[in-house]
C-alpha cells in the first residue's frame, strides 16, 4: 500500500486512536469494575504476546551475522542496562508522570480540583497507552517504512490494533488515553522523518536489535497491565537509541 505522502500512516494511526478513545470514554461508564479489569487483563496478555514476537528478533540471522552468533543477547542486555541506567539518572519516568499530571491539570475544568485518584488515573492512562503505542516494533518499523517510501501496511495494521486498544484503555482510564494520540504523532512522526533523511541506509541488523529491545520493554508494559510488577519502562526508553548504536559499535570492534 503506497503512501500519498510521508506520514500518512501516522495520520491514520492518530485518527484511529482518537476514535477508539472517544468511543471508550462514551461507553466506559457503563462497564462494571470487574469488566474493565478483565479488559485490562486481556490487553496485558496480548501485549505479552506482541512482546514475545518482537523479542524473537534477537534470533534474526542478519543480527547474528553482524555481531557474531553469541552477541545478540548481550547487545540487547547492554542496550537495556545502559538505556535503563541513563533513563533512571535522568528520572524519565518521573518526568513523564509529571508532564502527564500537568496536562491533566491544564485540561481539567477551571475552578475544579481533580481528585488524586482522577490524576493518577489520567497519568496511568496516558503513560501506559503512550508507551504501548510508541514502543512496539510496528511503531518504529512502520514509521521508518513510511519514511523510506516502502508503504504503510505496518502502520495500517497498527492503526486497527491501536484503535481497539484505545477503546479498551479509555473505558478504564478515561481521557488520558486520548492524549496518547499526541505522543504517537510526535514519536512516529520523528521516525518517519528519520526514514526520509536516512533513505535505505539503516541496516537490517540494527533494526533487529532495536525491535528485540523494544519487545522486552513491551513485556514490561504487559507486567504493569497485569499488575505483576511496576516495571519502570519509561526509564528504559533510551535503550531504543542505544540498541542500534551498540550494534554498530560491536560491528566496528569485530
N, C-alpha and C positions, 0 to 999 in steps of 0.2 A: 504494500500500500504506500504509494508515493505521497509525499507531503507537498502541499501547495506552497508552503514557506517554512523555514526552520522555526520550530517552536509550536507548530500546530498540535503536535501530540500532547504537549504540556497544557495547552489551552483546553483541549478536550478533557484532559485529566482533571484540571481545576474545576471545570463546569460539572463534571460527574461527582466530584467530592461535595461541591456546594449543593447540588440537587439532592444527593443522598443525605447530607447532614440536615437539610431543611425538612425532608420527609421524616427523618428520625426524630427531629425535635417536635414535629407536629404530632407524631403518634406515640412518642416515648412515654408521656404521662399516662397513657392508657395501659402500659405494661406493668405488671407487678414486679416487685423487687426480685423475686425468685426468677422470673422470666428474663429480666435484664442480666441477672447473674449468669444464667445459662448461656445467653448470647455472648457475654464476655468470655466465658469459658470456651465456647466454640471458636471464637476469634483467636484465643490463645493457642488452642490446639492446631488450628490451621496455620498460624504464624510459625509454630514449631516445625510443621511440615515444610513450609517455604524455607525456613532456616536450614533444614537438613538438605534440601535440594540445592540451595545456594552454597552451603559449606562443602558439598561434594566437589565443587570446582577445585578444591585443593588437590584432587587427583587428576586434573587436566594435564594431558601429555605435553602441551606446549609449555606449561609452567615447570614441569619436571625437566624438560629438555633445556630450559633456560637457566635454572638454578641448581640442577642436579637432583637425582631421584630422592635423596634423603632430606632435601632442604625445604620443600614446600610447606610442611607443617611448621618448621622453625620460622619461616618467613611470616606466616600468619600469626604465630605466637609472638614473635618480635613486634609485629605491627600493633597487636592489641596491647602489649605491655608498654611500648613506647607511647602509643597514642593515648592509652588509658592514664598513664602517669602524667603525661603532658596535660590532658584534659582535667585531671584531678587537681594539679597545681594551679591551673587557670580557673578552677571551680566552674567549669562549663555547665554542669547540671544545675548547680545553684543559680548561675546567671540566667539560664534558660527558664528556670522556675520563676525567678524574679521578673523576667520580661513578661512571662505569661500572666503573672499577678498584676503587673502594671497595665497590661492590655485589658484584663478583666475589669480593673477598677475604672479605666477610661471608658469602657463600653457599658458599664452599669448605669442605671438611671441616676441622674444628678439628684443629690439630696437623699439618696437611699444608701444605707450601709449594708453592703453584702455580707452575709454571714461567713464565718470562717469555713464552714462546710462547703458553701457555694464557691468560695475562692479556690479551695483545694480541688473541688470537682472540675472547675474550669481549667486549672493548671494541669491536672492529670489527663483530662480530655485532649487539650491542645498538645501537650508534650508527647503523650503516648501516640496519638494519631499522626503527629508530625514525624516522629521517629519511624513509625511503621511505614508511612507512605514515602518517606525520603531515603531511608537506609537500604531498602531492598535492592536486589540486583536489577529488577526491571526499571527502577527509577534511574539508576546510573547508566546501565547499558542501553535502555530505551532512549534516554535523552542524548547520549553520545551518538546512537544510530541516527536519530533525528537530525542532529547537527552535521553528521557525516553524509547526510543525504541517502541513507540506506533504507528509509521508510519508517513508518510509525507503528508497525504491527505490535511491537512490545508495549508501547505506551497505550495503544488501543485496548489491549488485553488488560493492562494495569488499570485503565480507567474503569472498566467494568468491575474489576475486583474492588477497587478503592470506593466506587460508588456504593456498593452493597456494604462494605466495611464501615464507611462513614455513616450510613443509615443505622447500622447496629450500634456503633460507638455513640452517635448523637442521642440515641434513645436512652443511653445510660449516662453519658457525661454532659450532654447539652451543647451549648453554643461554643464551647472551647474547641470542639471538633470542626466547626465551621471555619474557624480561624486557621486551621491547619492547611487550608487551601492556599493561604498566603505563603506558608512555609514551602509548599510544593512548588508554587510559582517561582520562588526565589532559587531554591536548590536545583530543580530540574532545568530552569531557565539558564542557570550558571553552567550546568553540564552540557546543555545544548550549545551555548556559546563556545565552550571549550572544544566541543566536537567540530564546530565550524572553523575554529582557529587552528586546530591540530591536524585537520584533514584526516588522512588514513595512517598517521604515523604512530598511533597508540598500539603497542604490541599486544597480541592476544594473551601472552603470559602475564603481563601487568594487570590486564582486566580480570584474568582468572584469580590472581592474588587478591585483588580488591573485592571480587564477588565472594570469595571464600571468607574473607574477613567480615564483610557485611552480613554473611549468613550467620556467623556466630553472634554478631550483635543483634540480629533478629531473634535468635534464641533467647537472648537476654530480655527482649521485649515480651516474648512468649511467657517467660517465667514471671514477669511482672503482671501480665494479664491473668495468669493462673494463680496469682498470689502465692507463688512458691518462694520467691526472693526478689527484693527490690534492687535488681542489678542496675548500677549507675551507667546506663547506656549513653546518656548524654556526655559523660566524661570520656567515653571511648570514641567519640566522633572523629578526633584527629587521626585515628587508625586508618580511616578511609583514604587519607592523604599519604600516610606513612607507607601503606602496603605497596603501591607501585614504586615509590621511591626506594624502599628497602629491596624490592625485587631487582631494580636497576643496579643498586649497589652490589648485590650478590653476583649479578651478571658480570660486572666490571672486575670483581675480585677472583672470578674463576679463571 
